[in-house]
Amino acid sequence: MFSTPAFAQTANAVATGPTSLLMNLLPMVAVLGVFYFLLIRPQQARQKAHMALINGLKRGDVVVTAGGLIGKVSKISDTDVSVELAPNVVVKVVRHTISEVRGLTPAAPANDTPKV
């Protein structure tokens, strides 16, 4: 009444050897490649740009913190930054919580005259 499942399995249906191993691993390698180019590399680029922004901070820069506070840098140390939010209101924030520096404009060359 019941047939055994061994009849459905034949030696020709199961591929063996290095070709089948390559075909089984190829989709996983493709997924890892997509993850690398779509997720990991852009994140590394953003992290590198943020580190350059943090290392380029100077006194007088207008910054935005991760909490949304906007203020002017008044003092910089190795791990934190003093930000003046209003006259006589100075807070210390961790350097890495600075998310944006506002008003960054490239300096014009000294010998460049404006063209009219």
C-alpha positions as CSV (number, residue, x, y, z in Angstrom):
1,M,0.0,0.0,0.0
2,F,2.7,2.5,0.9
3,S,5.7,2.9,-1.3
4,T,9.1,3.7,0.1
5,P,10.7,7.1,-0.6
6,A,13.9,5.4,-1.8
7,F,12.4,5.1,-5.3
8,A,12.3,8.8,-5.7
9,Q,16.0,9.2,-4.9
10,T,18.4,8.3,-7.6
11,A,22.1,8.8,-8.0
12,N,21.7,10.9,-11.1
13,A,19.4,13.4,-9.5
14,V,21.9,14.4,-6.8
15,A,24.8,16.3,-8.1
16,T,28.1,15.8,-6.4
17,G,31.6,17.2,-6.8
18,P,33.1,20.6,-6.8
19,T,30.6,22.0,-9.2
20,S,27.6,21.4,-6.9
21,L,29.6,22.9,-4.0
22,L,30.3,26.0,-6.0
23,M,26.6,26.3,-7.1
24,N,25.5,26.0,-3.5
25,L,27.9,28.7,-2.2
26,L,27.4,31.1,-5.0
27,P,24.1,32.6,-3.8
28,M,25.6,33.2,-0.3
29,V,28.7,34.9,-1.8
30,A,26.4,37.1,-3.9
31,V,24.3,38.1,-0.8
32,L,27.5,38.9,1.1
33,G,28.7,41.0,-1.8
34,V,25.4,42.9,-2.0
35,F,25.5,43.6,1.8
36,Y,29.1,44.8,1.6
37,F,28.4,47.3,-1.3
38,L,25.0,48.5,-0.1
39,L,25.4,48.5,3.7
40,I,28.9,48.3,4.9
41,R,30.8,50.6,2.6
42,P,28.4,53.5,2.8
43,Q,28.4,53.2,6.6
44,Q,32.2,53.3,6.7
45,A,32.2,56.4,4.4
46,R,29.7,58.1,6.7
47,Q,31.8,57.2,9.8
48,K,35.0,58.5,8.1
49,A,33.2,61.8,7.2
50,H,31.9,62.2,10.8
51,M,35.4,61.6,12.2
52,A,36.8,64.3,9.9
53,L,34.0,66.6,11.0
54,I,34.8,65.9,14.7
55,N,38.5,66.3,14.3
56,G,38.0,69.6,12.4
57,L,36.1,71.3,15.1
58,K,37.4,74.7,16.1
59,R,36.4,77.4,18.5
60,G,33.5,79.6,17.1
61,D,31.9,76.9,15.0
62,V,28.1,76.6,15.2
63,V,27.3,73.0,15.9
64,V,24.2,70.8,16.2
65,T,24.2,68.0,18.8
66,A,22.5,64.7,18.5
67,G,19.9,66.0,20.9
68,G,19.1,68.9,18.6
69,L,20.8,71.7,20.6
70,I,22.3,74.4,18.5
71,G,25.2,76.4,19.9
72,K,28.6,77.9,19.4
73,V,31.8,76.0,20.4
74,S,33.6,77.8,23.1
75,K,36.1,75.3,24.4
76,I,37.4,72.0,23.0
77,S,39.1,69.2,24.9
78,D,40.1,65.6,24.0
79,T,36.8,64.0,24.9
80,D,34.2,66.8,25.2
81,V,33.3,70.2,23.8
82,S,31.8,73.2,25.6
83,V,29.0,74.6,23.6
84,E,27.4,78.0,24.4
85,L,23.7,77.8,23.8
86,A,22.8,81.3,24.9
87,P,24.7,84.1,26.6
88,N,26.1,82.7,29.9
89,V,24.6,79.2,29.2
90,V,27.4,76.8,28.5
91,V,27.0,73.0,28.3
92,K,29.6,70.3,27.9
93,V,28.8,67.6,25.3
94,V,30.7,64.6,24.2
95,R,32.6,65.2,21.0
96,H,31.0,62.3,19.2
97,T,27.5,63.6,19.8
98,I,28.1,66.6,17.5
99,S,26.1,65.6,14.4
100,E,26.5,68.7,12.2
101,V,28.6,71.8,11.8
102,R,26.6,74.7,10.4
103,G,27.8,77.5,8.2
104,L,30.8,75.6,6.7
105,T,31.7,77.6,3.6
106,P,34.9,77.1,1.8
107,A,37.3,80.0,2.1
108,A,37.8,82.0,-1.0
109,P,41.4,82.2,-2.3
110,A,43.2,85.3,-1.2
111,N,44.0,86.5,-4.8
112,D,40.5,85.8,-6.2
113,T,38.5,88.8,-7.1
114,P,34.7,88.6,-7.5
115,K,33.6,88.6,-11.1
116,V,30.7,90.9,-12.0
